[in-house]
């Protein structure tokens, strides 16, 4: 006996544009945030975005300040909680 089982397809997570706007992140800071969330190191991010390592570190520092956290892990957790990354 075969029975069809319907599995609900979850809709893609929508970004919270309002939360993103309130953080006032630059386009580049947001790109760095997305790459951080994918598990990239500062070196990886620098290579992917064609930036110096120093510039990437500056963007990461800015993210820490703007998001009021103390570590890269906390940046990612907060971004996920605010629904500004997927």
PDB file of N, CA, C and O in Angstrom:
ATOM      1  N   UNK A   1       0.854  -1.177   0.000  1.00  0.00           N
ATOM      2  CA  UNK A   1       0.000   0.000   0.000  1.00  0.00           C
ATOM      3  C   UNK A   1       0.891   1.227   0.000  1.00  0.00           C
ATOM      4  O   UNK A   1       1.758   1.379   0.861  1.00  0.00           O
ATOM      5  N   UNK A   2       0.675   2.085  -0.953  1.00  0.00           N
ATOM      6  CA  UNK A   2       1.430   3.338  -1.019  1.00  0.00           C
ATOM      7  C   UNK A   2       0.531   4.477  -0.592  1.00  0.00           C
ATOM      8  O   UNK A   2      -0.652   4.529  -0.931  1.00  0.00           O
ATOM      9  N   UNK A   3       1.114   5.375   0.151  1.00  0.00           N
ATOM     10  CA  UNK A   3       0.348   6.528   0.590  1.00  0.00           C
ATOM     11  C   UNK A   3       1.210   7.764   0.375  1.00  0.00           C
ATOM     12  O   UNK A   3       2.393   7.776   0.713  1.00  0.00           O
ATOM     13  N   UNK A   4       0.615   8.781  -0.182  1.00  0.00           N
ATOM     14  CA  UNK A   4       1.341  10.026  -0.420  1.00  0.00           C
ATOM     15  C   UNK A   4       1.357  10.839   0.860  1.00  0.00           C
ATOM     16  O   UNK A   4       0.325  11.063   1.493  1.00  0.00           O
ATOM     17  N   UNK A   5       2.558  11.276   1.227  1.00  0.00           N
ATOM     18  CA  UNK A   5       2.711  12.104   2.421  1.00  0.00           C
ATOM     19  C   UNK A   5       3.158  13.476   1.978  1.00  0.00           C
ATOM     20  O   UNK A   5       4.188  13.613   1.319  1.00  0.00           O
ATOM     21  N   UNK A   6       2.405  14.484   2.328  1.00  0.00           N
ATOM     22  CA  UNK A   6       2.750  15.852   1.972  1.00  0.00           C
ATOM     23  C   UNK A   6       3.649  16.452   3.040  1.00  0.00           C
ATOM     24  O   UNK A   6       3.332  16.433   4.229  1.00  0.00           O
ATOM     25  N   UNK A   7       4.760  16.977   2.597  1.00  0.00           N
ATOM     26  CA  UNK A   7       5.704  17.622   3.504  1.00  0.00           C
ATOM     27  C   UNK A   7       5.634  19.112   3.242  1.00  0.00           C
ATOM     28  O   UNK A   7       5.904  19.555   2.126  1.00  0.00           O
ATOM     29  N   UNK A   8       5.276  19.896   4.254  1.00  0.00           N
ATOM     30  CA  UNK A   8       5.180  21.344   4.026  1.00  0.00           C
ATOM     31  C   UNK A   8       6.541  21.932   3.686  1.00  0.00           C
ATOM     32  O   UNK A   8       7.551  21.610   4.312  1.00  0.00           O
ATOM     33  N   UNK A   9       6.545  22.784   2.701  1.00  0.00           N
ATOM     34  CA  UNK A   9       7.769  23.466   2.304  1.00  0.00           C
ATOM     35  C   UNK A   9       7.794  24.798   3.031  1.00  0.00           C
ATOM     36  O   UNK A   9       6.891  25.623   2.891  1.00  0.00           O
ATOM     37  N   UNK A  10       8.839  24.986   3.800  1.00  0.00           N
ATOM     38  CA  UNK A  10       8.917  26.239   4.545  1.00  0.00           C
ATOM     39  C   UNK A  10       9.309  27.361   3.596  1.00  0.00           C
ATOM     40  O   UNK A  10      10.131  27.180   2.698  1.00  0.00           O
ATOM     41  N   UNK A  11       8.721  28.494   3.807  1.00  0.00           N
ATOM     42  CA  UNK A  11       9.048  29.635   2.960  1.00  0.00           C
ATOM     43  C   UNK A  11      10.431  30.149   3.346  1.00  0.00           C
ATOM     44  O   UNK A  11      10.839  30.024   4.500  1.00  0.00           O
ATOM     45  N   UNK A  12      11.154  30.726   2.388  1.00  0.00           N
ATOM     46  CA  UNK A  12      12.486  31.229   2.720  1.00  0.00           C
ATOM     47  C   UNK A  12      12.402  32.331   3.771  1.00  0.00           C
ATOM     48  O   UNK A  12      11.474  33.139   3.796  1.00  0.00           O
ATOM     49  N   UNK A  13      13.382  32.326   4.610  1.00  0.00           N
ATOM     50  CA  UNK A  13      13.410  33.320   5.678  1.00  0.00           C
ATOM     51  C   UNK A  13      13.530  34.708   5.074  1.00  0.00           C
ATOM     52  O   UNK A  13      14.393  34.965   4.235  1.00  0.00           O
ATOM     53  N   UNK A  14      12.661  35.587   5.508  1.00  0.00           N
ATOM     54  CA  UNK A  14      12.692  36.953   5.013  1.00  0.00           C
ATOM     55  C   UNK A  14      13.605  37.791   5.892  1.00  0.00           C
ATOM     56  O   UNK A  14      13.613  37.661   7.116  1.00  0.00           O
ATOM     57  N   UNK A  15      14.365  38.643   5.247  1.00  0.00           N
ATOM     58  CA  UNK A  15      15.249  39.529   5.990  1.00  0.00           C
ATOM     59  C   UNK A  15      14.436  40.642   6.622  1.00  0.00           C
ATOM     60  O   UNK A  15      13.471  41.131   6.034  1.00  0.00           O
ATOM     61  N   UNK A  16      14.821  41.032   7.800  1.00  0.00           N
ATOM     62  CA  UNK A  16      14.157  42.136   8.492  1.00  0.00           C
ATOM     63  C   UNK A  16      14.840  43.431   8.065  1.00  0.00           C
ATOM     64  O   UNK A  16      15.830  43.858   8.659  1.00  0.00           O
ATOM     65  N   UNK A  17      14.294  44.036   7.032  1.00  0.00           N
ATOM     66  CA  UNK A  17      14.885  45.255   6.462  1.00  0.00           C
ATOM     67  C   UNK A  17      14.942  46.385   7.486  1.00  0.00           C
ATOM     68  O   UNK A  17      15.881  47.182   7.491  1.00  0.00           O
ATOM     69  N   UNK A  18      13.939  46.449   8.345  1.00  0.00           N
ATOM     70  CA  UNK A  18      13.888  47.521   9.345  1.00  0.00           C
ATOM     71  C   UNK A  18      15.043  47.391  10.347  1.00  0.00           C
ATOM     72  O   UNK A  18      15.696  48.379  10.684  1.00  0.00           O
ATOM     73  N   UNK A  19      15.282  46.170  10.815  1.00  0.00           N
ATOM     74  CA  UNK A  19      16.384  45.933  11.761  1.00  0.00           C
ATOM     75  C   UNK A  19      17.713  46.239  11.095  1.00  0.00           C
ATOM     76  O   UNK A  19      18.610  46.809  11.716  1.00  0.00           O
ATOM     77  N   UNK A  20      17.839  45.862   9.838  1.00  0.00           N
ATOM     78  CA  UNK A  20      19.069  46.114   9.092  1.00  0.00           C
ATOM     79  C   UNK A  20      19.305  47.619   8.944  1.00  0.00           C
ATOM     80  O   UNK A  20      20.426  48.105   9.087  1.00  0.00           O
ATOM     81  N   UNK A  21      18.239  48.328   8.660  1.00  0.00           N
ATOM     82  CA  UNK A  21      18.332  49.789   8.510  1.00  0.00           C
ATOM     83  C   UNK A  21      18.746  50.453   9.830  1.00  0.00           C
ATOM     84  O   UNK A  21      19.553  51.383   9.831  1.00  0.00           O
ATOM     85  N   UNK A  22      18.201  49.982  10.935  1.00  0.00           N
ATOM     86  CA  UNK A  22      18.490  50.578  12.241  1.00  0.00           C
ATOM     87  C   UNK A  22      19.953  50.408  12.642  1.00  0.00           C
ATOM     88  O   UNK A  22      20.496  51.242  13.367  1.00  0.00           O
ATOM     89  N   UNK A  23      20.596  49.336  12.178  1.00  0.00           N
ATOM     90  CA  UNK A  23      22.010  49.122  12.504  1.00  0.00           C
ATOM     91  C   UNK A  23      22.923  50.067  11.744  1.00  0.00           C
ATOM     92  O   UNK A  23      24.057  50.312  12.154  1.00  0.00           O
ATOM     93  N   UNK A  24      22.426  50.594  10.638  1.00  0.00           N
ATOM     94  CA  UNK A  24      23.183  51.559   9.839  1.00  0.00           C
ATOM     95  C   UNK A  24      24.520  50.984   9.359  1.00  0.00           C
ATOM     96  O   UNK A  24      25.559  51.640   9.440  1.00  0.00           O
ATOM     97  N   UNK A  25      24.470  49.744   8.859  1.00  0.00           N
ATOM     98  CA  UNK A  25      25.672  49.108   8.338  1.00  0.00           C
ATOM     99  C   UNK A  25      25.928  49.597   6.916  1.00  0.00           C
ATOM    100  O   UNK A  25      24.994  49.802   6.141  1.00  0.00           O
ATOM    101  N   UNK A  26      27.189  49.778   6.588  1.00  0.00           N
ATOM    102  CA  UNK A  26      27.535  50.104   5.212  1.00  0.00           C
ATOM    103  C   UNK A  26      27.356  48.842   4.366  1.00  0.00           C
ATOM    104  O   UNK A  26      27.249  47.733   4.890  1.00  0.00           O
ATOM    105  N   UNK A  27      27.329  49.036   3.061  1.00  0.00           N
ATOM    106  CA  UNK A  27      27.190  47.891   2.155  1.00  0.00           C
ATOM    107  C   UNK A  27      28.341  46.903   2.380  1.00  0.00           C
ATOM    108  O   UNK A  27      28.130  45.691   2.411  1.00  0.00           O
ATOM    109  N   UNK A  28      29.535  47.424   2.532  1.00  0.00           N
ATOM    110  CA  UNK A  28      30.716  46.570   2.708  1.00  0.00           C
ATOM    111  C   UNK A  28      30.670  45.848   4.048  1.00  0.00           C
ATOM    112  O   UNK A  28      31.022  44.671   4.123  1.00  0.00           O
ATOM    113  N   UNK A  29      30.240  46.537   5.115  1.00  0.00           N
ATOM    114  CA  UNK A  29      30.117  45.888   6.425  1.00  0.00           C
ATOM    115  C   UNK A  29      29.114  44.736   6.348  1.00  0.00           C
ATOM    116  O   UNK A  29      29.319  43.683   6.952  1.00  0.00           O
ATOM    117  N   UNK A  30      28.044  44.943   5.608  1.00  0.00           N
ATOM    118  CA  UNK A  30      27.042  43.891   5.461  1.00  0.00           C
ATOM    119  C   UNK A  30      27.603  42.702   4.682  1.00  0.00           C
ATOM    120  O   UNK A  30      27.310  41.551   5.006  1.00  0.00           O
ATOM    121  N   UNK A  31      28.403  42.979   3.666  1.00  0.00           N
ATOM    122  CA  UNK A  31      29.057  41.903   2.922  1.00  0.00           C
ATOM    123  C   UNK A  31      29.994  41.107   3.825  1.00  0.00           C
ATOM    124  O   UNK A  31      30.036  39.878   3.767  1.00  0.00           O
ATOM    125  N   UNK A  32      30.744  41.823   4.657  1.00  0.00           N
ATOM    126  CA  UNK A  32      31.652  41.166   5.606  1.00  0.00           C
ATOM    127  C   UNK A  32      30.849  40.319   6.588  1.00  0.00           C
ATOM    128  O   UNK A  32      31.240  39.193   6.895  1.00  0.00           O
ATOM    129  N   UNK A  33      29.744  40.842   7.078  1.00  0.00           N
ATOM    130  CA  UNK A  33      28.878  40.103   7.996  1.00  0.00           C
ATOM    131  C   UNK A  33      28.392  38.801   7.357  1.00  0.00           C
ATOM    132  O   UNK A  33      28.413  37.751   7.999  1.00  0.00           O
ATOM    133  N   UNK A  34      27.963  38.864   6.123  1.00  0.00           N
ATOM    134  CA  UNK A  34      27.479  37.664   5.447  1.00  0.00           C
ATOM    135  C   UNK A  34      28.593  36.620   5.303  1.00  0.00           C
ATOM    136  O   UNK A  34      28.360  35.424   5.480  1.00  0.00           O
ATOM    137  N   UNK A  35      29.790  37.081   4.983  1.00  0.00           N
ATOM    138  CA  UNK A  35      30.911  36.152   4.853  1.00  0.00           C
ATOM    139  C   UNK A  35      31.332  35.580   6.206  1.00  0.00           C
ATOM    140  O   UNK A  35      31.738  34.421   6.293  1.00  0.00           O
ATOM    141  N   UNK A  36      31.236  36.392   7.260  1.00  0.00           N
ATOM    142  CA  UNK A  36      31.506  35.889   8.618  1.00  0.00           C
ATOM    143  C   UNK A  36      30.536  34.765   8.958  1.00  0.00           C
ATOM    144  O   UNK A  36      30.925  33.728   9.497  1.00  0.00           O
ATOM    145  N   UNK A  37      29.270  34.990   8.635  1.00  0.00           N
ATOM    146  CA  UNK A  37      28.227  34.017   8.951  1.00  0.00           C
ATOM    147  C   UNK A  37      28.445  32.703   8.201  1.00  0.00           C
ATOM    148  O   UNK A  37      27.970  31.656   8.641  1.00  0.00           O
ATOM    149  N   UNK A  38      29.154  32.747   7.083  1.00  0.00           N
ATOM    150  CA  UNK A  38      29.455  31.542   6.320  1.00  0.00           C
ATOM    151  C   UNK A  38      30.700  30.833   6.858  1.00  0.00           C
ATOM    152  O   UNK A  38      31.098  29.789   6.342  1.00  0.00           O
ATOM    153  N   UNK A  39      31.315  31.411   7.904  1.00  0.00           N
ATOM    154  CA  UNK A  39      32.458  30.773   8.542  1.00  0.00           C
ATOM    155  C   UNK A  39      33.811  31.157   7.966  1.00  0.00           C
ATOM    156  O   UNK A  39      34.810  30.487   8.228  1.00  0.00           O
ATOM    157  N   UNK A  40      33.850  32.225   7.187  1.00  0.00           N
ATOM    158  CA  UNK A  40      35.112  32.660   6.585  1.00  0.00           C
ATOM    159  C   UNK A  40      36.001  33.372   7.595  1.00  0.00           C
ATOM    160  O   UNK A  40      35.513  34.071   8.482  1.00  0.00           O
ATOM    161  N   UNK A  41      37.294  33.191   7.453  1.00  0.00           N
ATOM    162  CA  UNK A  41      38.272  33.902   8.278  1.00  0.00           C
ATOM    163  C   UNK A  41      38.479  35.298   7.693  1.00  0.00           C
ATOM    164  O   UNK A  41      38.027  35.596   6.588  1.00  0.00           O
ATOM    165  N   UNK A  42      39.167  36.145   8.452  1.00  0.00           N
ATOM    166  CA  UNK A  42      39.482  37.484   7.941  1.00  0.00           C
ATOM    167  C   UNK A  42      40.264  37.392   6.632  1.00  0.00           C
ATOM    168  O   UNK A  42      40.009  38.150   5.696  1.00  0.00           O
ATOM    169  N   UNK A  43      41.222  36.454   6.572  1.00  0.00           N
ATOM    170  CA  UNK A  43      42.006  36.261   5.354  1.00  0.00           C
ATOM    171  C   UNK A  43      41.122  35.874   4.180  1.00  0.00           C
ATOM    172  O   UNK A  43      41.271  36.410   3.081  1.00  0.00           O
ATOM    173  N   UNK A  44      40.200  34.944   4.409  1.00  0.00           N
ATOM    174  CA  UNK A  44      39.277  34.511   3.358  1.00  0.00           C
ATOM    175  C   UNK A  44      38.452  35.688   2.858  1.00  0.00           C
ATOM    176  O   UNK A  44      38.282  35.874   1.653  1.00  0.00           O
ATOM    177  N   UNK A  45      37.943  36.478   3.793  1.00  0.00           N
ATOM    178  CA  UNK A  45      37.106  37.625   3.437  1.00  0.00           C
ATOM    179  C   UNK A  45      37.917  38.633   2.627  1.00  0.00           C
ATOM    180  O   UNK A  45      37.443  39.159   1.621  1.00  0.00           O
ATOM    181  N   UNK A  46      39.130  38.894   3.070  1.00  0.00           N
ATOM    182  CA  UNK A  46      39.998  39.832   2.349  1.00  0.00           C
ATOM    183  C   UNK A  46      40.206  39.368   0.907  1.00  0.00           C
ATOM    184  O   UNK A  46      40.131  40.171  -0.024  1.00  0.00           O
ATOM    185  N   UNK A  47      40.463  38.083   0.726  1.00  0.00           N
ATOM    186  CA  UNK A  47      40.681  37.547  -0.617  1.00  0.00           C
ATOM    187  C   UNK A  47      39.423  37.608  -1.474  1.00  0.00           C
ATOM    188  O   UNK A  47      39.491  37.948  -2.655  1.00  0.00           O
ATOM    189  N   UNK A  48      38.283  37.282  -0.886  1.00  0.00           N
ATOM    190  CA  UNK A  48      37.032  37.265  -1.651  1.00  0.00           C
ATOM    191  C   UNK A  48      36.570  38.663  -2.056  1.00  0.00           C
ATOM    192  O   UNK A  48      36.011  38.854  -3.135  1.00  0.00           O
ATOM    193  N   UNK A  49      36.812  39.642  -1.172  1.00  0.00           N
ATOM    194  CA  UNK A  49      36.343  41.013  -1.455  1.00  0.00           C
ATOM    195  C   UNK A  49      37.444  41.912  -2.010  1.00  0.00           C
ATOM    196  O   UNK A  49      37.229  43.101  -2.244  1.00  0.00           O
ATOM    197  N   UNK A  50      38.636  41.324  -2.219  1.00  0.00           N
ATOM    198  CA  UNK A  50      39.779  42.086  -2.730  1.00  0.00           C
ATOM    199  C   UNK A  50      40.101  43.291  -1.842  1.00  0.00           C
ATOM    200  O   UNK A  50      40.270  44.413  -2.318  1.00  0.00           O
ATOM    201  N   UNK A  51      40.181  43.018  -0.535  1.00  0.00           N
ATOM    202  CA  UNK A  51      40.499  44.036   0.455  1.00  0.00           C
ATOM    203  C   UNK A  51      41.766  43.630   1.189  1.00  0.00           C
ATOM    204  O   UNK A  51      42.172  42.468   1.161  1.00  0.00           O
ATOM    205  N   UNK A  52      42.387  44.607   1.850  1.00  0.00           N
ATOM    206  CA  UNK A  52      43.525  44.268   2.698  1.00  0.00           C
ATOM    207  C   UNK A  52      42.998  43.645   3.990  1.00  0.00           C
ATOM    208  O   UNK A  52      41.850  43.860   4.377  1.00  0.00           O
ATOM    209  N   UNK A  53      43.851  42.878   4.639  1.00  0.00           N
ATOM    210  CA  UNK A  53      43.481  42.260   5.911  1.00  0.00           C
ATOM    211  C   UNK A  53      43.125  43.337   6.940  1.00  0.00           C
ATOM    212  O   UNK A  53      42.195  43.170   7.729  1.00  0.00           O
ATOM    213  N   UNK A  54      43.864  44.422   6.920  1.00  0.00           N
ATOM    214  CA  UNK A  54      43.601  45.530   7.846  1.00  0.00           C
ATOM    215  C   UNK A  54      42.199  46.118   7.643  1.00  0.00           C
ATOM    216  O   UNK A  54      41.510  46.444   8.609  1.00  0.00           O
ATOM    217  N   UNK A  55      41.794  46.248   6.400  1.00  0.00           N
ATOM    218  CA  UNK A  55      40.461  46.789   6.105  1.00  0.00           C
ATOM    219  C   UNK A  55      39.373  45.849   6.601  1.00  0.00           C
ATOM    220  O   UNK A  55      38.364  46.300   7.142  1.00  0.00           O
ATOM    221  N   UNK A  56      39.567  44.563   6.425  1.00  0.00           N
ATOM    222  CA  UNK A  56      38.587  43.586   6.909  1.00  0.00           C
ATOM    223  C   UNK A  56      38.492  43.667   8.429  1.00  0.00           C
ATOM    224  O   UNK A  56      37.395  43.641   8.986  1.00  0.00           O
ATOM    225  N   UNK A  57      39.632  43.764   9.095  1.00  0.00           N
ATOM    226  CA  UNK A  57      39.621  43.874  10.561  1.00  0.00           C
ATOM    227  C   UNK A  57      38.866  45.131  11.001  1.00  0.00           C
ATOM    228  O   UNK A  57      38.144  45.107  11.998  1.00  0.00           O
ATOM    229  N   UNK A  58      39.033  46.215  10.264  1.00  0.00           N
ATOM    230  CA  UNK A  58      38.305  47.450  10.577  1.00  0.00           C
ATOM    231  C   UNK A  58      36.799  47.231  10.431  1.00  0.00           C
ATOM    232  O   UNK A  58      36.025  47.657  11.288  1.00  0.00           O
ATOM    233  N   UNK A  59      36.380  46.564   9.343  1.00  0.00           N
ATOM    234  CA  UNK A  59      34.952  46.285   9.149  1.00  0.00           C
ATOM    235  C   UNK A  59      34.407  45.393  10.259  1.00  0.00           C
ATOM    236  O   UNK A  59      33.298  45.616  10.744  1.00  0.00           O
ATOM    237  N   UNK A  60      35.167  44.396  10.658  1.00  0.00           N
ATOM    238  CA  UNK A  60      34.732  43.512  11.747  1.00  0.00           C
ATOM    239  C   UNK A  60      34.610  44.310  13.053  1.00  0.00           C
ATOM    240  O   UNK A  60      33.651  44.128  13.803  1.00  0.00           O
ATOM    241  N   UNK A  61      35.566  45.179  13.320  1.00  0.00           N
ATOM    242  CA  UNK A  61      35.501  46.028  14.520  1.00  0.00           C
ATOM    243  C   UNK A  61      34.265  46.923  14.485  1.00  0.00           C
ATOM    244  O   UNK A  61      33.589  47.101  15.498  1.00  0.00           O
ATOM    245  N   UNK A  62      33.977  47.483  13.311  1.00  0.00           N
ATOM    246  CA  UNK A  62      32.784  48.324  13.169  1.00  0.00           C
ATOM    247  C   UNK A  62      31.513  47.521  13.430  1.00  0.00           C
ATOM    248  O   UNK A  62      30.577  48.019  14.054  1.00  0.00           O
ATOM    249  N   UNK A  63      31.484  46.289  12.954  1.00  0.00           N
ATOM    250  CA  UNK A  63      30.326  45.429  13.209  1.00  0.00           C
ATOM    251  C   UNK A  63      30.152  45.181  14.705  1.00  0.00           C
ATOM    252  O   UNK A  63      29.037  45.232  15.225  1.00  0.00           O
ATOM    253  N   UNK A  64      31.260  44.913  15.390  1.00  0.00           N
ATOM    254  CA  UNK A  64      31.197  44.686  16.844  1.00  0.00           C
ATOM    255  C   UNK A  64      30.617  45.907  17.552  1.00  0.00           C
ATOM    256  O   UNK A  64      29.771  45.776  18.436  1.00  0.00           O
ATOM    257  N   UNK A  65      31.072  47.084  17.163  1.00  0.00           N
ATOM    258  CA  UNK A  65      30.577  48.316  17.783  1.00  0.00           C
ATOM    259  C   UNK A  65      29.107  48.566  17.466  1.00  0.00           C
ATOM    260  O   UNK A  65      28.301  48.815  18.363  1.00  0.00           O
ATOM    261  N   UNK A  66      28.773  48.499  16.205  1.00  0.00           N
ATOM    262  CA  UNK A  66      27.405  48.822  15.785  1.00  0.00           C
ATOM    263  C   UNK A  66      26.389  47.820  16.318  1.00  0.00           C
ATOM    264  O   UNK A  66      25.238  48.175  16.570  1.00  0.00           O
ATOM    265  N   UNK A  67      26.808  46.578  16.490  1.00  0.00           N
ATOM    266  CA  UNK A  67      25.882  45.564  16.970  1.00  0.00           C
ATOM    267  C   UNK A  67      25.987  45.355  18.482  1.00  0.00           C
ATOM    268  O   UNK A  67      25.279  44.531  19.060  1.00  0.00           O
ATOM    269  N   UNK A  68      26.882  46.117  19.105  1.00  0.00           N
ATOM    270  CA  UNK A  68      27.044  46.105  20.563  1.00  0.00           C
ATOM    271  C   UNK A  68      27.305  44.699  21.104  1.00  0.00           C
ATOM    272  O   UNK A  68      26.620  44.219  22.009  1.00  0.00           O
ATOM    273  N   UNK A  69      28.325  44.052  20.515  1.00  0.00           N
ATOM    274  CA  UNK A  69      28.738  42.721  20.959  1.00  0.00           C
ATOM    275  C   UNK A  69      30.254  42.689  21.084  1.00  0.00           C
ATOM    276  O   UNK A  69      30.937  43.639  20.700  1.00  0.00           O
ATOM    277  N   UNK A  70      30.779  41.592  21.622  1.00  0.00           N
ATOM    278  CA  UNK A  70      32.211  41.529  21.894  1.00  0.00           C
ATOM    279  C   UNK A  70      32.977  40.493  21.069  1.00  0.00           C
ATOM    280  O   UNK A  70      34.205  40.441  21.135  1.00  0.00           O
ATOM    281  N   UNK A  71      32.270  39.671  20.295  1.00  0.00           N
ATOM    282  CA  UNK A  71      32.976  38.642  19.524  1.00  0.00           C
ATOM    283  C   UNK A  71      32.299  38.399  18.183  1.00  0.00           C
ATOM    284  O   UNK A  71      31.149  38.778  17.962  1.00  0.00           O
ATOM    285  N   UNK A  72      33.044  37.759  17.303  1.00  0.00           N
ATOM    286  CA  UNK A  72      32.513  37.406  15.981  1.00  0.00           C
ATOM    287  C   UNK A  72      31.314  36.468  16.125  1.00  0.00           C
ATOM    288  O   UNK A  72      30.330  36.587  15.396  1.00  0.00           O
ATOM    289  N   UNK A  73      31.406  35.547  17.061  1.00  0.00           N
ATOM    290  CA  UNK A  73      30.311  34.607  17.287  1.00  0.00           C
ATOM    291  C   UNK A  73      29.049  35.345  17.706  1.00  0.00           C
ATOM    292  O   UNK A  73      27.952  35.033  17.243  1.00  0.00           O
ATOM    293  N   UNK A  74      29.214  36.326  18.586  1.00  0.00           N
ATOM    294  CA  UNK A  74      28.064  37.111  19.035  1.00  0.00           C
ATOM    295  C   UNK A  74      27.476  37.946  17.897  1.00  0.00           C
ATOM    296  O   UNK A  74      26.264  38.155  17.840  1.00  0.00           O
ATOM    297  N   UNK A  75      28.329  38.422  16.997  1.00  0.00           N
ATOM    298  CA  UNK A  75      27.840  39.175  15.833  1.00  0.00           C
ATOM    299  C   UNK A  75      26.909  38.291  15.017  1.00  0.00           C
ATOM    300  O   UNK A  75      25.822  38.715  14.624  1.00  0.00           O
ATOM    301  N   UNK A  76      27.337  37.070  14.767  1.00  0.00           N
ATOM    302  CA  UNK A  76      26.536  36.144  13.958  1.00  0.00           C
ATOM    303  C   UNK A  76      25.241  35.778  14.674  1.00  0.00           C
ATOM    304  O   UNK A  76      24.173  35.760  14.062  1.00  0.00           O
ATOM    305  N   UNK A  77      25.335  35.485  15.976  1.00  0.00           N
ATOM    306  CA  UNK A  77      24.138  35.140  16.754  1.00  0.00           C
ATOM    307  C   UNK A  77      23.132  36.284  16.738  1.00  0.00           C
ATOM    308  O   UNK A  77      21.936  36.066  16.546  1.00  0.00           O
ATOM    309  N   UNK A  78      23.618  37.499  16.939  1.00  0.00           N
ATOM    310  CA  UNK A  78      22.720  38.645  16.969  1.00  0.00           C
ATOM    311  C   UNK A  78      22.115  38.890  15.589  1.00  0.00           C
ATOM    312  O   UNK A  78      20.929  39.202  15.479  1.00  0.00           O
ATOM    313  N   UNK A  79      22.916  38.753  14.545  1.00  0.00           N
ATOM    314  CA  UNK A  79      22.415  38.942  13.185  1.00  0.00           C
ATOM    315  C   UNK A  79      21.322  37.919  12.872  1.00  0.00           C
ATOM    316  O   UNK A  79      20.325  38.249  12.230  1.00  0.00           O
ATOM    317  N   UNK A  80      21.510  36.689  13.321  1.00  0.00           N
ATOM    318  CA  UNK A  80      20.492  35.654  13.099  1.00  0.00           C
ATOM    319  C   UNK A  80      19.226  35.973  13.894  1.00  0.00           C
ATOM    320  O   UNK A  80      18.111  35.819  13.395  1.00  0.00           O
ATOM    321  N   UNK A  81      19.414  36.419  15.132  1.00  0.00           N
ATOM    322  CA  UNK A  81      18.274  36.760  15.972  1.00  0.00           C
ATOM    323  C   UNK A  81      17.487  37.937  15.372  1.00  0.00           C
ATOM    324  O   UNK A  81      16.256  37.952  15.414  1.00  0.00           O
ATOM    325  N   UNK A  82      18.205  38.914  14.817  1.00  0.00           N
ATOM    326  CA  UNK A  82      17.553  40.071  14.190  1.00  0.00           C
ATOM    327  C   UNK A  82      17.017  39.763  12.798  1.00  0.00           C
ATOM    328  O   UNK A  82      16.326  40.578  12.188  1.00  0.00           O
ATOM    329  N   UNK A  83      17.348  38.568  12.307  1.00  0.00           N
ATOM    330  CA  UNK A  83      16.942  38.131  10.964  1.00  0.00           C
ATOM    331  C   UNK A  83      17.464  39.067   9.868  1.00  0.00           C
ATOM    332  O   UNK A  83      16.730  39.465   8.963  1.00  0.00           O
ATOM    333  N   UNK A  84      18.755  39.405   9.978  1.00  0.00           N
ATOM    334  CA  UNK A  84      19.359  40.243   8.930  1.00  0.00           C
ATOM    335  C   UNK A  84      20.326  39.439   8.056  1.00  0.00           C
ATOM    336  O   UNK A  84      20.893  39.965   7.098  1.00  0.00           O
ATOM    337  N   UNK A  85      20.506  38.155   8.398  1.00  0.00           N
ATOM    338  CA  UNK A  85      21.277  37.240   7.543  1.00  0.00           C
ATOM    339  C   UNK A  85      20.486  35.949   7.451  1.00  0.00           C
ATOM    340  O   UNK A  85      19.600  35.678   8.261  1.00  0.00           O
ATOM    341  N   UNK A  86      20.831  35.159   6.441  1.00  0.00           N
ATOM    342  CA  UNK A  86      20.125  33.866   6.266  1.00  0.00           C
ATOM    343  C   UNK A  86      20.981  32.748   6.770  1.00  0.00           C
ATOM    344  O   UNK A  86      20.575  31.587   6.715  1.00  0.00           O
TER     345      UNK A  86
END
